[in-house]
Amino acid sequence: MAVHFKGGGPGLIAAVSGEVGVTFTNIAETSVLVKAGMLAPKGTPQAIVALLNEKLKATMTSRDQSKRFEERGMRAD
């Protein structure tokens, strides 16, 4: 089933709160949540949240990804 939201923000809130199981959005909308370690649905075990955060940070700050961000006028800190 598809649930349509008016923008990425409401969709992200729904995914993080557990209202929906998954959402697709762009990196600009999710980067703040990734940095805060909040990109997992409510009730996700802390060990999984920590692992997700570690892997996403490593991916976003990799040399290849950093180059892609720079080419688009962005950066991952």
Residue pairs with C-beta under 8 A, 6 or more apart in sequence:
3 14
3 20
5 11
5 14
5 23
8 23
8 25
8 26
8 29
9 29
11 20
11 23
11 25
12 23
12 25
12 29
12 30
12 33
13 19
14 20
14 23
15 21
15 22
15 23
15 41
16 33
16 38
16 39
16 40
16 41
16 42
17 41
17 42
18 41
18 42
18 43
21 41
27 60
27 74
28 74
30 39
31 60
31 76
33 39
34 53
34 56
34 57
34 60
35 57
35 77
37 49
37 50
37 52
37 53
39 52
39 53
39 56
40 48
40 49
40 52
44 52
59 65
60 76
61 76
65 76
66 75
66 76
69 75
69 76
